[in-house]
């Protein structure tokens, strides 16, 4: 029995995949394969839940499924009560820069802060409100005081101080805790303006210390040099606020690889080293960091991550790792291609979702889907250059054409000179399947 996909999700899935991007919602409906990679990453999640930290690289060529796996893990951990922040690096967003590029990455991460109940980002205010509501409920239960009394207000103040007291020992922890207290006082007083200023500070939007001091009484702001320290503070705070921890997803590492200035690249790799060491040496808690990049931007010893010797010596494979044999418990996870069976299952899922979105009975048979995959992977260079992204885009285009023009047949489209690179195709499932299985997909 086919699982019915809500139209909103079906539309997001089809339109995103046709556009070559990963949908933000509905991923469980189209996830195939990757069981081993997901299992390895979920083991990291268990460590984070217990107060540890984890750092991984996901490495795969363009269109191989890096971003898809990152977003799939995002959905998994939000279901386990984690808060997730994610950002794609770009020329304007780096880990370190002379023109605020690191701070721009922090702002993007906080803007995309997501929870299970707010999966599309913008969850910071919701998290703070939930935290304060939970503290008030706990104080009311423990003391029996009237929630409008000054004694209750004082008791909540004391409870907050006890909860965030552990932050004081961390870098910038005192100011972070002071602002949380300031937010509660504004919340109690109904002072929306001050609440908005505290949120502005947490988002890294204050540009001068003078402005921050005038508005909030703090003499520090989040800067390009120290934004990562605040994410470590957020991880501890989120645990105190009732969440499992914080997962940071950073994609498109290739934008560091593309930086023309060697010194600037090295500063960015030094920031990665700091994060990596914090995770492995126990200097961070309830925190996970996952970065996605291509093999070249990681393994190139001239410009890539491996050009920074301290990282190369930590991350490069040992003597047993080789093509086709990967250690999924290592810091670098290499994405293997999807198998032929997994791609066939994926085309079946997409066929059903497309039919449900546009209210028609699927016409494409399994034999035709196998024929489609045979042709895709029979093209010159497909064994090394074709990716799931390209296959999926072609397949959705095929579904779109068949839906819009019912007079056309799938067989005719597949055998047309514009698409087919193969000779006559087998006519039955019994003769197609064995040939399809020969392809190394």
C-alpha positions as CSV (number, residue, x, y, z in Angstrom):
1,X,0.0,0.0,0.0
2,X,1.4,3.4,-1.1
3,X,1.8,5.9,1.7
4,X,-0.2,9.1,1.0
5,X,2.0,12.2,1.0
6,X,0.3,15.5,1.9
7,X,0.1,17.7,-1.2
8,X,2.1,20.5,0.5
9,X,5.0,18.1,1.1
10,X,4.6,16.4,-2.3
11,X,4.8,19.8,-4.1
12,X,7.9,20.7,-2.1
13,X,9.6,17.4,-2.8
14,X,8.9,17.4,-6.6
15,X,9.7,21.1,-7.2
16,X,12.8,21.0,-5.1
17,X,14.2,17.9,-6.7
18,X,13.4,19.2,-10.2
19,X,15.2,22.4,-9.3
20,X,18.3,20.4,-8.2
21,X,18.0,21.3,-4.5
22,X,17.1,19.3,-1.4
23,X,13.6,19.7,0.0
24,X,13.4,20.9,3.6
25,X,10.3,18.9,4.4
26,X,9.1,15.4,3.4
27,X,12.5,13.7,3.3
28,X,11.4,10.5,5.0
29,X,9.1,9.9,2.0
30,X,12.0,9.6,-0.4
31,X,14.9,8.4,1.7
32,X,16.4,5.2,0.3
33,X,19.7,3.6,1.2
34,X,22.3,5.4,3.4
35,X,21.4,3.1,6.3
36,X,25.0,2.6,7.3
37,X,25.9,6.3,7.1
38,X,22.8,7.3,9.1
39,X,23.5,4.6,11.7
40,X,27.1,6.0,12.1
41,X,25.8,9.6,12.5
42,X,23.1,8.6,14.9
43,X,25.7,7.0,17.1
44,X,27.3,10.4,17.3
45,X,23.9,11.8,18.3
46,X,23.7,9.3,21.2
47,X,27.1,10.6,22.4
48,X,25.8,14.2,22.2
49,X,22.7,13.3,24.2
50,X,25.0,12.1,27.0
51,X,26.9,15.4,27.1
52,X,29.6,14.7,24.6
53,X,30.4,16.3,21.3
54,X,31.0,15.1,17.7
55,X,32.6,16.4,14.5
56,X,32.3,14.8,11.0
57,X,32.9,15.6,7.4
58,X,30.5,14.2,4.7
59,X,32.5,13.9,1.5
60,X,30.9,13.3,-1.9
61,X,31.0,14.8,-5.4
62,X,28.3,17.3,-6.6
63,X,24.9,15.8,-6.7
64,X,26.0,12.6,-4.8
65,X,23.6,13.2,-1.9
66,X,25.6,15.1,0.7
67,X,23.1,17.8,1.2
68,X,20.3,15.2,1.1
69,X,22.0,13.2,3.9
70,X,22.6,16.4,5.9
71,X,18.9,17.3,5.7
72,X,17.8,13.8,6.5
73,X,19.9,13.8,9.6
74,X,18.4,17.2,10.5
75,X,14.9,15.6,10.4
76,X,16.1,12.6,12.5
77,X,17.7,14.7,15.3
78,X,14.8,17.2,15.5
79,X,12.6,14.2,16.2
80,X,14.9,13.4,19.1
81,X,14.4,16.9,20.6
82,X,17.6,18.5,19.2
83,X,17.9,22.1,18.0
84,X,19.5,22.3,14.6
85,X,21.2,25.3,12.9
86,X,22.4,25.1,9.3
87,X,24.1,27.3,6.7
88,X,25.7,27.0,3.3
89,X,29.0,28.7,3.0
90,X,29.4,31.2,0.2
91,X,31.8,34.1,-0.8
92,X,30.0,36.2,1.8
93,X,29.8,33.5,4.5
94,X,32.9,31.8,5.7
95,X,34.2,30.5,9.0
96,X,36.6,33.4,9.3
97,X,37.1,36.6,7.4
98,X,38.4,40.2,7.4
99,X,35.0,41.6,6.4
100,X,32.7,39.9,8.8
101,X,32.2,36.7,6.8
102,X,32.4,34.5,9.9
103,X,29.8,36.6,11.7
104,X,27.6,36.4,8.5
105,X,27.7,32.6,8.9
106,X,26.7,32.8,12.5
107,X,23.8,35.0,11.6
108,X,22.7,32.6,9.0
109,X,22.9,29.7,11.5
110,X,20.8,31.5,14.1
111,X,18.3,32.6,11.5
112,X,17.9,28.9,10.5
113,X,17.6,27.7,14.1
114,X,15.0,24.9,14.0
115,X,13.1,22.6,16.3
116,X,10.6,19.8,15.7
117,X,7.7,22.3,16.2
118,X,9.5,25.0,14.1
119,X,11.3,23.1,11.4
120,X,11.6,26.0,9.0
121,X,13.9,28.1,11.1
122,X,13.4,31.2,13.2
123,X,13.0,29.2,16.4
124,X,15.1,31.3,18.8
125,X,12.2,33.4,20.3
126,X,10.1,30.2,20.6
127,X,12.9,28.5,22.5
128,X,13.4,31.3,24.9
129,X,9.6,31.6,25.6
130,X,9.3,27.8,26.1
131,X,12.3,27.9,28.5
132,X,10.8,30.7,30.6
133,X,7.3,29.1,30.6
134,X,8.9,25.8,31.8
135,X,10.8,27.5,34.6
136,X,7.6,29.3,35.7
137,X,5.7,26.1,35.8
138,X,8.4,24.4,37.8
139,X,8.5,27.2,40.4
140,X,4.7,27.3,40.7
141,X,4.7,23.5,41.3
142,X,7.5,23.7,43.8
143,X,6.4,26.7,45.8
144,X,2.7,27.0,45.3
145,X,3.1,30.8,45.0
146,X,0.7,33.0,43.0
147,X,2.2,33.6,39.6
148,X,1.6,37.4,39.9
149,X,3.2,37.9,43.3
150,X,6.7,39.5,43.8
151,X,7.7,36.5,45.7
152,X,7.0,34.3,42.7
153,X,9.0,36.7,40.5
154,X,12.0,36.5,42.9
155,X,11.7,32.7,43.0
156,X,11.9,32.5,39.2
157,X,14.9,34.8,39.2
158,X,16.6,32.4,41.6
159,X,15.7,29.4,39.6
160,X,17.1,31.0,36.4
161,X,20.3,31.9,38.2
162,X,20.6,28.3,39.3
163,X,19.9,26.9,35.8
164,X,22.3,29.2,33.9
165,X,25.0,29.3,36.6
166,X,27.1,26.7,34.8
167,X,27.5,29.1,31.8
168,X,29.5,31.5,33.9
169,X,32.5,29.2,33.8
170,X,32.6,29.3,30.0
171,X,34.1,32.0,27.7
172,X,31.6,34.9,27.4
173,X,29.3,32.9,29.7
174,X,28.7,35.7,32.2
175,X,27.4,38.1,29.5
176,X,25.4,35.4,27.9
177,X,23.7,34.5,31.2
178,X,23.2,38.2,32.0
179,X,21.2,38.6,28.7
180,X,19.1,35.6,29.4
181,X,18.1,37.2,32.8
182,X,17.5,40.5,31.0
183,X,15.2,38.7,28.6
184,X,13.2,37.2,31.5
185,X,12.8,40.6,33.2
186,X,11.5,42.1,29.9
187,X,9.2,39.0,29.6
188,X,7.8,39.6,33.1
189,X,7.3,43.3,32.5
190,X,5.8,42.9,29.1
191,X,8.6,45.0,27.6
192,X,8.6,43.8,24.0
193,X,11.2,46.4,23.0
194,X,13.8,45.1,25.3
195,X,13.0,41.5,24.4
196,X,13.6,42.4,20.7
197,X,16.9,44.0,21.6
198,X,18.1,40.8,23.4
199,X,17.1,38.7,20.4
200,X,19.0,41.1,18.2
201,X,22.1,40.6,20.3
202,X,21.8,36.8,20.3
203,X,21.4,37.0,16.5
204,X,24.8,38.9,16.3
205,X,23.2,42.0,14.8
206,X,24.9,44.6,17.1
207,X,27.8,46.1,15.2
208,X,29.3,48.2,18.0
209,X,29.9,47.7,21.7
210,X,28.7,51.2,22.4
211,X,25.3,50.5,20.9
212,X,25.0,47.2,22.9
213,X,25.9,48.9,26.1
214,X,23.4,51.7,25.6
215,X,20.6,49.3,24.8
216,X,21.3,46.3,27.1
217,X,24.1,47.3,29.5
218,X,26.6,44.7,28.2
219,X,30.0,45.7,27.0
220,X,30.5,42.8,24.6
221,X,29.1,41.8,21.2
222,X,29.4,38.7,19.0
223,X,32.2,39.2,16.5
224,X,33.8,37.4,13.6
225,X,36.5,36.1,15.9
226,X,34.4,34.5,18.6
227,X,31.0,33.6,17.1
228,X,31.7,29.8,17.5
229,X,32.1,30.3,21.3
230,X,28.5,31.4,21.5
231,X,27.3,28.3,19.7
232,X,29.0,26.3,22.4
233,X,27.2,28.4,25.0
234,X,23.9,27.8,23.1
235,X,24.4,24.1,23.3
236,X,24.7,24.1,27.1
237,X,21.8,26.5,27.5
238,X,19.6,24.4,25.2
239,X,20.3,21.4,27.3
240,X,19.3,23.4,30.4
241,X,16.2,24.6,28.6
242,X,14.9,21.0,28.0
243,X,16.4,20.1,24.6
244,X,18.8,17.3,23.9
245,X,21.5,19.5,22.5
246,X,22.6,21.5,19.3
247,X,23.6,20.2,15.9
248,X,25.4,22.5,13.5
249,X,25.2,21.7,9.8
250,X,27.6,23.5,7.5
251,X,27.5,22.7,3.7
252,X,29.4,23.9,0.7
253,X,33.0,23.8,2.1
254,X,34.1,24.2,-1.5
255,X,33.7,28.0,-0.9
256,X,36.7,27.9,1.4
257,X,38.6,25.9,-1.2
258,X,37.9,28.6,-3.7
259,X,39.3,31.5,-1.6
260,X,42.2,32.8,-3.7
261,X,44.3,34.1,-0.7
262,X,46.3,31.3,1.0
263,X,46.5,33.0,4.3
264,X,42.7,33.6,4.4
265,X,42.1,29.9,3.6
266,X,44.5,28.9,6.4
267,X,42.6,31.0,8.9
268,X,39.4,29.2,7.9
269,X,41.0,25.8,8.3
270,X,42.4,26.9,11.6
271,X,38.8,27.6,12.7
272,X,37.8,24.1,11.6
273,X,40.7,22.7,13.6
274,X,39.5,24.5,16.7
275,X,36.0,23.0,16.3
276,X,37.4,19.6,15.7
277,X,39.7,19.7,18.7
278,X,36.9,21.0,21.0
279,X,34.7,18.1,19.9
280,X,37.3,15.4,20.4
281,X,38.9,16.8,23.5
282,X,35.7,17.3,25.5
283,X,35.8,21.1,25.4
284,X,32.3,21.2,24.0
285,X,29.1,19.6,25.4
286,X,25.8,18.5,23.8
287,X,27.2,19.7,20.5
288,X,27.6,18.1,17.1
289,X,29.2,19.6,14.0
290,X,28.7,18.2,10.5
291,X,30.4,19.7,7.4
292,X,29.8,18.8,3.8
293,X,32.2,19.1,0.9
294,X,33.5,17.5,-2.3
295,X,36.5,15.2,-2.3
296,X,38.6,17.9,-3.9
297,X,37.9,20.6,-1.4
298,X,38.7,18.2,1.4
299,X,41.6,16.1,0.1
300,X,43.5,18.5,-2.1
301,X,46.8,19.1,-0.4
302,X,47.4,22.4,-2.1
303,X,44.2,24.3,-1.4
304,X,41.8,21.9,0.4
305,X,41.3,21.0,4.1
306,X,44.3,18.7,3.8
307,X,46.5,21.6,2.9
308,X,46.4,22.5,6.6
309,X,48.8,19.9,8.0
310,X,47.3,19.7,11.4
311,X,44.0,18.7,9.9
312,X,45.5,16.4,7.3
313,X,47.3,14.4,9.9
314,X,44.1,14.0,11.9
315,X,41.7,13.3,9.1
316,X,43.5,11.4,6.4
317,X,42.7,7.6,6.1
318,X,44.9,5.0,7.6
319,X,46.5,2.1,5.8
320,X,43.4,0.0,5.5
321,X,41.2,2.6,3.8
322,X,41.0,2.4,0.0
323,X,38.5,2.8,-2.8
324,X,35.3,1.0,-1.9
325,X,36.5,0.3,1.7
326,X,35.5,3.1,4.0
327,X,35.5,3.4,7.8
328,X,32.2,5.0,8.8
329,X,33.5,5.6,12.3
330,X,36.3,7.9,11.0
331,X,36.0,11.7,11.1
332,X,35.5,11.7,7.3
333,X,32.6,9.8,5.8
334,X,32.8,9.2,2.1
335,X,29.4,8.7,0.4
336,X,29.2,5.6,-1.7
337,X,27.0,5.7,-4.8
338,X,23.4,4.5,-4.5
339,X,22.9,0.9,-5.7
340,X,20.7,0.0,-8.7
341,X,18.1,-1.4,-6.3
342,X,18.0,1.8,-4.3
343,X,17.6,4.0,-7.3
344,X,14.8,1.8,-8.6
345,X,13.0,2.1,-5.3
346,X,13.5,5.9,-5.4
347,X,11.9,6.1,-8.9
348,X,8.9,4.2,-7.6
349,X,8.5,6.6,-4.7
350,X,8.8,9.6,-6.9
351,X,6.3,8.1,-9.4
352,X,3.7,7.7,-6.6
353,X,4.3,11.1,-5.1
354,X,4.0,12.8,-8.5
355,X,0.8,10.9,-9.2
356,X,-0.6,11.9,-5.8
357,X,0.3,15.5,-6.3
358,X,-1.5,15.8,-9.7
359,X,-4.3,13.3,-9.1
360,X,-3.7,10.8,-11.8
361,X,-3.1,7.0,-11.9
362,X,0.6,6.2,-12.5
363,X,1.3,5.0,-16.0
364,X,5.0,4.3,-15.7
365,X,5.6,0.6,-15.2
366,X,8.6,-1.0,-13.4
367,X,9.9,-2.2,-16.7
368,X,9.9,1.3,-18.0
369,X,11.6,2.6,-14.9
370,X,14.3,0.0,-15.2
371,X,14.7,1.0,-18.9
372,X,15.0,4.6,-17.9
373,X,17.8,3.8,-15.5
374,X,19.6,1.6,-18.0
375,X,19.7,4.4,-20.5
376,X,20.8,7.0,-18.0
377,X,23.8,4.8,-16.9
378,X,24.6,3.6,-20.4
379,X,25.7,7.2,-21.4
380,X,29.3,7.9,-22.1
381,X,31.1,8.8,-18.8
382,X,28.1,7.9,-16.6
383,X,30.1,5.5,-14.5
384,X,32.2,8.3,-13.1
385,X,30.2,11.5,-13.7
386,X,26.5,10.9,-13.5
387,X,25.0,11.6,-10.0
388,X,21.6,10.9,-8.3
389,X,20.7,14.6,-8.7
390,X,20.9,14.3,-12.5
391,X,19.0,11.1,-12.7
392,X,16.3,12.4,-10.4
393,X,15.9,15.6,-12.5
394,X,15.6,13.6,-15.7
395,X,13.1,11.3,-14.2
396,X,10.8,14.1,-12.9
397,X,11.0,15.7,-16.3
398,X,9.8,12.4,-17.8
399,X,6.9,12.2,-15.3
400,X,6.0,15.8,-16.0
401,X,5.8,15.2,-19.8
402,X,3.8,12.0,-19.5
403,X,1.3,13.8,-17.2
404,X,0.9,16.8,-19.4
405,X,0.6,14.9,-22.6
406,X,-1.3,11.6,-22.0
407,X,-1.1,10.8,-25.7
408,X,2.7,10.2,-25.4
409,X,4.0,6.8,-24.3
410,X,6.9,6.3,-22.0
411,X,8.4,3.8,-24.4
412,X,8.4,6.3,-27.2
413,X,10.1,9.0,-25.1
414,X,12.7,6.6,-23.8
415,X,13.6,5.4,-27.3
416,X,13.6,8.8,-28.8
417,X,17.0,10.1,-30.2
418,X,17.0,13.0,-27.7
419,X,17.0,10.6,-24.7
420,X,18.0,7.1,-25.7
421,X,21.7,6.3,-26.1
422,X,21.0,2.6,-26.2
423,X,19.9,0.0,-28.8
424,X,16.6,-1.8,-28.6
425,X,15.5,-2.5,-25.1
426,X,14.2,-5.8,-23.7
427,X,10.5,-6.3,-23.6
428,X,9.8,-8.1,-20.3
429,X,10.7,-7.7,-16.7
430,X,12.4,-11.1,-16.8
431,X,14.8,-10.0,-19.6
432,X,15.3,-6.4,-18.3
433,X,16.1,-7.0,-14.7
434,X,19.2,-9.1,-15.2
435,X,20.7,-6.5,-17.6
436,X,19.8,-3.7,-15.2
437,X,21.6,-5.5,-12.4
438,X,24.8,-5.5,-14.4
439,X,25.1,-1.7,-14.2
440,X,27.3,-0.4,-11.4
441,X,25.0,2.3,-10.2
